[in-house]
Each structure stands twice: as C-alpha cells, then as structure tokens.
Amino acid sequence: MQFYTKITNKQPMSFSLDFYNMLIISIFVIGYLTIIFENATGVNKATAALLMAVGCWVVQFADQNIFDWNVEHFSEHLANISQVILFLLGALTIVEIIHAHGGLNIVVRFMRIRSKVISLWVIGFLAFFLSAVLDNLTTTIVMVMMLRKIIQDSEDRLIFGSAVVIAANAGGAWTPIGDVTTTMLWVGGQVSTKAIVSNLFIPSLVCLAVALLCFSRIVKGEHQLPLIEEEECEPHGKLIFFLGLLSLIFVPIFKMLTNLPPFMGVLFSMSFMWLVTDLMHRKHKERQHLRVQSLLPRLDLSGILFFLGILLSVDALETAGILKKLALFLDQQIDSKELICVVIGLISAVIDNVPLVAACIGMYDLTSVPMDANFWILIALAAGTGGSILIIGSAAGVAFMGMEQVTFFWYLKRAALPAALGYFAGILAYILLGGIC
C-alpha cells in the first residue's frame, strides 16, 4: 500500500505558461538565497521558506484556466506533507522526553576518554548509531552540547563537532527514521526499511570511517581536562532513555505489522511515552516539568515550519511542471542515473538535501522508477552524506554552525576534504557491493 503517491496523468496544455514558470522559479531562487545566507540577512530560514511557499502557490493559482488541476494537486501534496510533519512532531517529542529526564547523560559517560584519537572514533560512532535511531539534527545538537562539557580547547571542539556532523549525516542515511530525506523516501514508498538498512549500512559506515581517518591525522595527544563528574538523571531517567530508544526503533516494526503509514507508528510510540510519564509523575507535583504537556513548548517548531515551507515550495515547482522539465534535461544530458545521483549529492552540499530529495520524488514517479530501485537507495545515500561537504548543506551542519559560531571558510578548510573523501568512498562502496543504477 502506498501512502505517498504522485498523480502522473497527462498535464493540460494550458499548464505550460512560461511567464508563470519563470515567476515561480524567481520566487524560489530568491527564497533559497535568503535561506542560504540566513546568518548574513538575519532572516530566519523558516520565515523565508514559508514566504517562498506561499508566493510560489499564489503564482501557481493565478492561472484560473487550471484552477481545478491546482486544487487537486495542492490537496494531494498537503496530505502527503502532513504525514512528514506529524512524523517529525512525534519523533521530536519522544527525544525531548528523553532529554528532559536526563537520559542522555548516560551517553556522556562513554565519552570520557583522554586520548583524542580514540575519543574521536568513539564520538563518531556514537553519533553514527544515535542518528540512526533518533535523527541527524537532534543527534548533532545533543552531541555538540556534550562536547562542550568534555573538550575545553575551542579548535579541538570544532574538529570534533565537524566529525559529529559527518557521522550524524552518515548515520541518518541508512535508516528510515535517521534523516528527514530518508523518512520522505520511506513515507513516499520509494524505499522499504529492509532495503535501505541492508544496502546502505556498510556504505554509510565506510563514509564515516574514511572521514574519521582524515580527522585522526589532525587531532593529536590527549585531552588536558580531567574526567567530568558523573551527572545524575531525573527520576526514572535511565528507564525513559531505554524506553524512548525502543519506542523509536518500534516505528518501522509497527508499519510492517499494521501496514499503516509511519506517522501512525510514531504517534503510537509518542502516546505510549506520554502515558508512561504521566503515570510515573502524576502523584509528584515537583515533577510537573517532566510531563509531556510541559515539554511541548520546547520543541523546535521553527525547524518543522522550515521543512513545511520547503516541501510546499518544491511541490509548487512539481505542479507547475518545472521538475518534469528538469528530469528530462538530466536524462538528456546524463545517460547514467548513477551519475545523476552523484551530482545530486554534490549539489546537496550547497542546497539543503530536503528540497533536492523532494524534487527527485517529483521528477521520477514509482511507475518509471519502482520501489527499492537502486536509484532511490543511492539517492538516499548521496543526498544524506553529500550535505556534509559544506556546512550549509545539511540541517546538522547549520545547527553546528549556529551553536559553535563556525565560519563557512573554517569548515571548508578543515572538514570539507574529509567529508568529500568519505562521500565518494561511500558511493564507491555501494557500487562495489552490487548497487548499480
């Protein structure tokens, strides 16, 4: 059963209006430049994304000759996007429950290693596997917060933070819940859980390992600070930590058991965690801050609204037929779909991978490129790991940039090469393992 389908009927002749198409493209480009240069303009990326989305759809609806066509497609896209938004809300709520109970302090204890090289690998693999069950953005935020407690030297902390970004993006690429883009492909029916895990685990691991080998040549010696003191969790913090991880892991299992869309699984897991915490703390007035109703205001709604704006904008481009024209151009200019995936991965270093994957979903429907085709698997790998090459190429990189005030050119000098080598190594590993588009 598919829960994210695309209408592939022949478009009406009046649909191809160059003026409207150019206007939509102009709004999209201006909006995207505003997002890319968020730090320079001071305009929040969610604001730019939402204005861009509304502007694109206003222009699309300006042609009254295709009003019914637009209404049909807008309703379909809105229904599909709602699934992604609900999934994100549920997953972020579960993560916030874990964080509020201090469960993540359990992870900190495994990072108290004096050797810089050893701690680099431990942190890298920790971020890799955490991202697979949480998501790359949340993992990056949590890991950077932990690094502040462990590493005092600012240069070392930036290097370790860069490794976390690469690890989180690589870890998010091989599970359906580790990255927004893989979630989109999973929700849309382009990939299944079994296919993406079995095909991308080793390539993603190779991507991380190559990058960490490069960073290992930079970091030398030992951390000078003594081991930090052990931090206590909130009441039942350890239990909540493990229940939260298990509830997130259960989401794909729920889909396989019920055939319901993934957002239903994450809503079930969120409701379960909500019930557990309510029963735990209902008799303790001093624990009200640990109940879900007190945690909901802490969720990063601006990030969710950013994704909403991006997805709506890309869907406007699809409805206008612009993405189909782009697909034809790529097919005419590049014979190999494998090479198309690699190019898209490199583009994702400049432009966030969310709209790129959304564009791919719009360009290639499931009738021409079926579920679990090598194209979709390689797109998940390329878009997920390619965004690490530049700091503005992924949500994890942007979060790291904001939290540690990392400059674009510092990351370009220190982390771009390890990330690029890891990217190409992961692609090569996928091909050698038999994944050829």
C-alpha positions in Angstrom: 0.0 0.0 0.0 1.4 3.4 -0.9 0.7 6.5 1.2 2.7 9.0 -0.8 1.7 8.8 -4.4 2.1 11.2 -7.3 -0.5 12.0 -9.9 1.0 11.1 -13.3 -1.8 12.0 -15.6 -1.0 14.0 -18.7 -1.0 17.7 -17.8 -3.4 20.1 -19.6 -1.9 22.0 -22.4 -2.6 25.4 -20.8 -0.3 24.3 -17.9 2.9 25.3 -19.8 3.0 29.0 -19.2 6.5 30.4 -19.4 5.6 33.6 -17.5 4.2 31.7 -14.6 7.0 29.2 -14.6 9.7 31.9 -14.6 7.9 33.8 -11.8 7.8 30.7 -9.6 11.4 29.9 -10.3 12.4 33.5 -9.4 10.5 33.4 -6.1 12.1 30.0 -5.3 15.6 31.3 -6.1 15.2 34.5 -4.0 13.7 32.5 -1.2 16.5 30.0 -1.3 19.3 32.5 -1.4 17.7 34.1 1.7 17.8 30.7 3.4 21.4 30.0 2.4 22.6 33.4 3.7 20.4 33.3 6.9 23.3 34.5 9.1 24.1 37.5 6.8 20.5 38.6 6.4 19.3 37.9 9.9 16.0 36.4 8.5 15.1 33.1 10.0 15.1 30.3 7.4 11.6 29.2 8.4 10.3 32.7 7.6 11.9 32.6 4.2 10.7 29.1 3.5 7.1 29.9 4.4 7.0 33.1 2.4 8.6 31.3 -0.6 6.0 28.5 -0.4 3.1 30.9 -0.2 4.5 33.0 -3.1 5.0 30.0 -5.3 1.5 28.7 -4.8 -0.1 32.2 -5.2 1.5 32.4 -8.7 0.5 28.8 -9.5 -3.1 29.6 -8.6 -3.0 32.8 -10.6 -3.8 30.9 -13.8 -7.6 30.4 -13.5 -7.6 28.1 -16.5 -6.1 25.2 -14.5 -7.8 26.0 -11.1 -9.3 22.5 -10.7 -5.9 21.0 -11.6 -4.2 23.1 -8.9 -6.8 22.3 -6.2 -6.4 18.6 -6.9 -2.7 18.6 -6.7 -2.5 21.1 -3.8 -4.8 18.9 -1.7 -2.8 15.8 -2.6 0.6 17.4 -1.7 -0.8 18.8 1.6 -2.0 15.4 2.6 1.4 13.9 1.9 3.4 16.7 3.6 1.2 16.3 6.7 2.4 12.8 7.2 6.0 14.0 7.3 5.2 16.9 9.7 3.3 14.6 12.0 6.1 12.1 12.0 8.6 14.8 12.9 6.4 16.2 15.7 6.1 12.7 17.2 9.8 11.9 17.0 10.9 15.2 18.4 8.5 14.8 21.3 10.0 11.5 22.2 13.5 12.9 22.0 12.5 15.8 24.2 11.1 13.4 26.8 14.4 11.5 26.9 16.4 14.8 27.1 14.2 16.2 29.9 14.7 13.2 32.1 18.5 13.4 31.7 18.7 10.1 29.9 21.2 11.4 27.5 23.7 11.8 30.4 24.1 8.1 30.1 25.7 8.6 26.8 28.1 11.3 28.2 29.8 8.7 30.5 31.1 6.7 27.5 32.8 9.8 26.1 35.3 10.4 28.9 38.4 9.3 27.2 41.7 11.1 27.4 43.2 10.1 24.0 42.0 12.5 21.4 42.1 9.9 18.5 40.3 7.3 20.5 37.6 9.7 21.7 37.2 11.0 18.1 36.3 7.5 16.9 34.1 6.8 19.9 32.2 10.1 19.4 32.0 9.5 15.7 30.5 6.0 16.1 28.2 7.1 18.9 26.8 9.9 16.7 26.5 7.5 13.8 24.3 5.0 15.7 22.4 7.6 17.7 21.5 9.3 14.4 20.2 6.1 13.0 17.6 5.7 15.8 17.0 9.4 16.5 17.8 11.8 13.7 20.8 13.7 12.4 19.7 17.1 13.6 18.8 16.1 17.1 21.9 13.9 17.4 24.2 16.9 16.3 22.6 19.2 18.9 22.9 16.7 21.7 26.5 15.7 20.8 27.7 19.3 20.5 26.2 20.0 23.9 28.1 17.1 25.3 31.3 18.2 23.6 31.1 21.5 25.5 31.3 19.5 28.8 34.2 17.4 27.7 36.5 19.4 25.4 37.7 22.9 26.5 40.0 23.7 23.6 37.9 25.5 21.0 39.8 24.3 18.0 39.6 20.6 19.1 35.9 21.1 19.8 35.2 22.4 16.3 37.1 19.5 14.7 35.1 17.0 16.9 31.9 18.9 16.1 32.7 18.6 12.3 33.2 14.9 12.8 29.8 14.7 14.6 28.1 16.4 11.6 29.6 13.9 9.1 28.8 11.0 11.4 25.2 12.1 12.1 24.5 12.6 8.4 26.1 9.2 7.5 24.2 7.5 10.3 20.9 9.1 9.3 21.3 7.8 5.7 20.9 4.1 6.4 17.6 4.0 8.4 14.2 5.4 7.5 14.0 7.5 10.7 17.5 8.9 10.8 17.1 11.7 8.3 14.2 13.8 7.0 15.1 12.8 3.5 15.1 9.1 4.2 11.9 9.5 6.0 10.4 11.2 3.0 11.5 8.4 0.7 10.2 5.8 3.2 6.8 7.6 3.7 6.5 8.1 -0.1 7.0 4.4 -0.8 10.3 4.9 -2.7 12.3 2.7 -0.2 11.4 0.0 2.3 13.0 -0.4 5.7 14.7 -3.7 4.8 16.2 -2.4 1.5 17.6 0.8 2.9 19.2 -0.8 6.0 20.7 -3.8 4.2 22.0 -1.7 1.3 23.3 1.4 3.0 24.7 0.3 6.4 28.1 -0.6 5.1 28.5 2.3 2.6 27.5 4.7 5.3 30.0 3.2 7.7 32.7 3.4 5.1 31.8 7.1 4.6 32.3 7.7 8.3 35.4 5.6 8.6 37.2 7.4 5.8 36.3 10.9 7.2 37.5 9.8 10.7 40.8 8.6 9.3 41.3 12.0 7.8 40.5 13.8 11.1 42.8 11.4 13.0 45.7 13.0 11.3 44.7 16.4 12.7 44.0 15.6 16.3 47.0 14.5 18.4 47.8 14.0 22.1 45.3 13.8 25.0 42.6 15.9 26.4 44.0 18.0 29.3 40.9 18.3 31.3 40.1 15.7 34.0 37.2 13.5 33.6 33.9 15.3 34.4 31.9 14.2 37.3 29.0 11.9 36.8 25.7 13.6 36.4 22.5 12.3 37.9 19.4 11.7 35.8 15.9 12.8 36.7 13.7 10.2 38.4 13.4 7.1 36.1 15.8 8.8 33.7 17.5 5.5 32.7 14.2 3.8 32.1 12.9 6.6 30.0 16.1 6.6 28.0 15.8 3.0 27.0 12.0 3.1 26.6 12.4 6.1 24.3 15.0 4.4 22.1 12.9 1.2 21.9 9.8 3.2 21.0 11.6 4.9 18.1 13.0 1.6 16.9 9.5 0.1 17.1 8.2 2.6 14.5 9.2 0.7 11.4 8.2 -2.6 13.0 4.7 -1.0 13.6 4.5 -0.2 9.9 5.4 -3.8 8.9 2.9 -5.2 11.3 -0.1 -3.0 10.5 0.5 -1.6 7.0 -0.4 1.8 8.4 1.8 4.8 7.4 4.9 5.5 9.5 3.4 8.6 11.2 0.8 6.4 12.9 3.6 4.3 14.3 5.5 7.3 15.7 2.2 8.8 17.1 1.6 5.4 18.8 5.2 5.5 20.3 4.8 9.1 21.4 1.4 8.3 23.1 3.0 5.4 24.9 5.8 7.6 26.2 3.2 10.2 27.2 1.2 7.6 29.1 4.3 6.2 30.9 5.5 9.6 32.0 2.0 10.6 33.2 1.7 7.5 35.3 5.2 8.0 36.7 4.8 11.6 37.7 1.1 12.2 38.3 1.4 12.0 42.1 4.5 14.3 42.3 3.8 18.0 41.9 7.6 18.7 41.8 7.9 16.7 38.7 5.4 18.6 36.5 8.2 19.8 34.3 8.8 16.2 33.3 5.3 15.7 31.9 4.8 16.0 28.2 2.4 19.0 28.3 5.3 20.9 29.9 7.8 19.7 27.3 5.8 20.5 24.1 6.7 24.3 24.2 10.4 23.3 24.0 10.0 21.6 20.6 11.8 23.2 17.6 8.7 24.3 15.8 10.7 26.7 13.6 12.6 23.7 12.1 9.3 21.9 11.4 7.9 25.0 9.8 11.0 25.3 7.7 10.5 21.8 6.3 6.8 22.6 5.7 7.8 25.7 3.6 10.5 23.8 1.7 8.2 20.9 0.8 5.3 23.1 -0.2 7.6 25.2 -2.4 9.0 22.1 -4.2 5.5 20.7 -4.7 4.6 24.0 -6.3 7.5 23.5 -8.8 6.3 20.0 -9.5 2.7 21.1 -10.0 3.9 23.7 -12.4 5.7 21.0 -14.4 9.2 22.5 -13.8 10.6 19.4 -12.1 9.5 17.3 -15.0 11.4 19.5 -17.4 14.4 19.2 -15.2 14.1 15.5 -15.2 14.0 15.5 -19.0 17.1 17.7 -19.1 19.0 15.4 -16.8 18.0 12.4 -18.7 19.1 14.0 -22.0 22.4 15.4 -20.6 23.4 12.5 -18.4 22.8 8.9 -19.5 23.6 7.2 -16.2 21.1 7.5 -13.3 24.1 6.6 -11.1 25.9 9.8 -12.2 22.7 11.8 -11.6 22.6 10.6 -8.0 26.2 11.6 -7.5 25.6 15.0 -9.0 22.5 15.5 -6.7 24.6 14.5 -3.7 27.2 17.2 -4.6 24.5 19.8 -5.2 23.2 19.0 -1.7 26.5 20.4 -0.3 25.2 23.8 -1.4 21.5 23.4 -1.1 19.8 21.5 1.8 19.1 17.9 0.8 15.4 18.1 1.8 14.3 20.0 -1.3 16.6 18.0 -3.5 15.1 14.7 -2.5 11.6 16.2 -2.7 12.5 17.3 -6.3 13.7 13.7 -7.1 10.4 12.3 -5.8 8.6 14.7 -8.1 10.8 14.1 -11.1 10.6 10.3 -11.0 7.4 8.5 -10.2 7.1 5.0 -9.0 5.9 3.7 -12.3 9.2 4.7 -14.0 11.5 4.0 -11.0 9.8 1.4 -8.8 10.2 1.0 -5.0 13.6 -0.1 -3.8 15.2 0.6 -7.1 19.0 1.3 -6.9 18.3 4.9 -7.9 16.2 5.6 -4.8 18.7 3.8 -2.5 21.7 5.7 -4.0 19.7 9.0 -3.7 19.2 8.4 0.0 23.0 7.8 0.4 24.2 10.6 -1.8 21.8 13.3 -0.5 22.3 12.2 3.1 26.1 12.2 3.0 26.8 14.8 0.3 25.4 17.6 2.5 28.3 17.2 4.9 30.8 18.5 2.3 29.8 22.1 3.1 28.5 23.3 6.5 25.4 24.9 4.8 24.5 21.6 3.1 22.6 19.9 5.9 20.4 20.7 8.9 23.0 19.1 11.1 25.7 21.4 9.7 23.6 24.5 10.0 22.8 23.6 13.7 26.6 23.1 14.4 27.3 26.4 12.6 24.9 28.3 14.9 25.8 26.6 18.1 29.6 27.0 17.8 29.7 30.1 15.6 31.7 28.1 12.9 32.5 30.1 9.8 31.9 28.8 6.4 35.6 29.0 5.4 36.8 27.3 8.6 34.7 24.3 7.8 35.7 24.5 4.2 39.4 24.4 5.1 39.2 21.8 7.9 36.3 19.5 7.2 35.3 19.7 3.5 38.0 17.4 2.3 37.4 14.6 4.9 33.7 14.9 4.2 34.2 14.7 0.4 36.5 11.7 0.6 34.0 10.0 2.8 31.2 10.8 0.4 33.0 9.3 -2.6 34.2 6.3 -0.6 30.6 5.6 0.5 29.4 5.8 -3.1 32.2 3.5 -4.3 31.4 1.0 -1.5 27.8 0.9 -2.6 28.7 0.3 -6.2 31.3 -2.4 -5.3 28.7 -4.2 -3.2 26.5 -4.5 -6.3 24.3 -1.4 -6.2 24.4 -0.2 -9.8 21.6 2.0 -11.2 
